[in-house]
Amino acid sequence: MTRVLTALWLAASFVWQLLLSGVATLRIILAPRPTVQPALVRYQFEPLGEGGAALLAALVTLTPGTTVVEIDMASRTLLLHLLDGRDAAGTAAGIRRHFERHVRVVCGGAP
């Protein structure tokens, strides 16, 4: 039952983050002089199986402003392209708080 409730919470959290990120991305696009600093950053995730890592990568990629370029299972990292990398630590904290911890419950840790 915990997995089902967590999956529902993850879905709701994803939709909310999708809306927030969409608005933030729209502001950047419509700004007369956007002050963005695109960046590639490595995001270290807790032990997850391949399915969990793929789900995490999909959630991150489907959120406007972030794209997963590479999943490295050996080092447990995602290479992220951020539309605005000025707050990369905040983005990583958001991924951990809103997605990763729920993905770990739904998919389990590493086998």
Backbone torsions as a table, in degrees:
resi	resn	phi	psi	omega
1	MET	NA	-36.0	-180.0
2	THR	-60.9	-41.0	179.9
3	ARG	-63.5	-40.4	-179.2
4	VAL	-65.0	-47.1	179.3
5	LEU	-63.4	-40.2	178.6
6	THR	-66.3	-39.2	177.5
7	ALA	-62.8	-40.4	177.1
8	LEU	-65.5	-41.5	178.0
9	TRP	-64.1	-41.2	178.3
10	LEU	-61.4	-43.0	179.4
11	ALA	-63.4	-44.4	179.0
12	ALA	-65.3	-41.9	178.8
13	SER	-63.2	-39.8	178.9
14	PHE	-62.7	-45.7	-179.9
15	VAL	-61.1	-42.6	179.2
16	TRP	-62.9	-46.7	179.0
17	GLN	-65.1	-33.6	176.7
18	LEU	-61.5	-44.8	178.7
19	LEU	-65.7	-47.1	-179.9
20	LEU	-61.8	-45.3	-179.5
21	SER	-67.7	-35.9	177.4
22	GLY	-62.1	-42.9	177.9
23	VAL	-65.0	-44.4	179.6
24	ALA	-62.0	-41.6	179.1
25	THR	-67.3	-39.6	177.3
26	LEU	-61.7	-40.6	176.7
27	ARG	-60.0	-41.7	179.6
28	ILE	-64.5	-44.0	-177.9
29	ILE	-65.2	-40.6	-175.3
30	LEU	-87.2	-8.3	179.9
31	ALA	-64.1	138.0	-180.0
32	PRO	-60.8	-38.4	177.1
33	ARG	-136.7	85.5	-177.7
34	PRO	-61.6	138.7	179.1
35	THR	-111.6	56.7	-179.2
36	VAL	-94.1	154.7	175.0
37	GLN	-129.8	89.0	178.8
38	PRO	-56.2	146.9	-176.8
39	ALA	-150.3	151.1	167.7
40	LEU	-105.2	125.4	-179.8
41	VAL	-134.1	151.7	175.0
42	ARG	-94.3	133.9	178.0
43	TYR	-116.1	117.9	179.4
44	GLN	-86.9	124.4	178.0
45	PHE	-110.1	157.3	178.0
46	GLU	-67.5	162.9	-178.8
47	PRO	-54.6	123.8	176.7
48	LEU	-137.3	152.0	171.0
49	GLY	-72.1	174.7	-179.2
50	GLU	-61.2	-39.3	179.0
51	GLY	-64.2	-42.2	178.4
52	GLY	-65.1	-41.9	178.5
53	ALA	-64.7	-39.6	178.9
54	ALA	-66.3	-40.5	177.8
55	LEU	-64.1	-44.4	177.9
56	LEU	-59.7	-45.6	179.7
57	ALA	-62.2	-39.7	179.4
58	ALA	-65.0	-43.9	179.3
59	LEU	-61.7	-42.3	180.0
60	VAL	-66.6	-44.0	-178.0
61	THR	-67.2	-36.1	-179.0
62	LEU	-75.5	-11.2	177.1
63	THR	-85.7	122.7	-177.8
64	PRO	-55.5	138.0	177.2
65	GLY	98.4	-10.8	179.3
66	THR	-133.6	143.2	176.4
67	THR	-141.0	134.1	174.3
68	VAL	-86.8	122.8	-179.1
69	VAL	-92.6	-33.0	-175.2
70	GLU	-153.8	142.3	171.1
71	ILE	-112.9	121.7	178.2
72	ASP	-113.0	100.7	-177.1
73	MET	-69.3	-31.0	-178.4
74	ALA	-64.1	-42.4	-179.3
75	SER	-100.4	1.2	-179.2
76	ARG	54.2	51.7	179.0
77	THR	-130.6	150.9	169.4
78	LEU	-111.6	133.7	171.7
79	LEU	-91.3	116.2	-175.7
80	LEU	-107.0	139.2	166.6
81	HIS	-101.0	121.6	178.5
82	LEU	-106.3	130.3	176.3
83	LEU	-59.5	-39.4	177.2
84	ASP	-132.2	104.5	-175.3
85	GLY	-92.3	13.9	-178.5
86	ARG	-64.8	-25.4	177.8
87	ASP	-126.4	58.5	-178.3
88	ALA	-61.4	-37.4	178.9
89	ALA	-64.8	-39.3	177.2
90	GLY	-66.1	-38.7	177.2
91	THR	-63.8	-45.0	179.0
92	ALA	-61.9	-42.0	178.7
93	ALA	-63.4	-39.0	177.9
94	GLY	-65.3	-41.7	177.5
95	ILE	-61.3	-45.6	-179.2
96	ARG	-63.3	-45.6	-175.6
97	ARG	-71.8	-45.0	-172.1
98	HIS	-91.3	-25.7	-174.9
99	PHE	-119.8	-57.6	-167.8
100	GLU	-59.5	-46.1	-176.3
101	ARG	-63.8	-32.1	178.0
102	HIS	-76.2	-38.2	176.9
103	VAL	-60.9	-38.1	179.0
104	ARG	-62.6	-37.7	178.5
105	VAL	-71.5	-44.8	-177.0
106	VAL	-67.9	-44.6	-174.4
107	CYS	-100.0	-13.9	-175.9
108	GLY	82.6	168.1	177.9
109	GLY	-78.6	-164.9	179.3
110	ALA	-66.1	144.6	178.8
111	PRO	-66.3	NA	NA
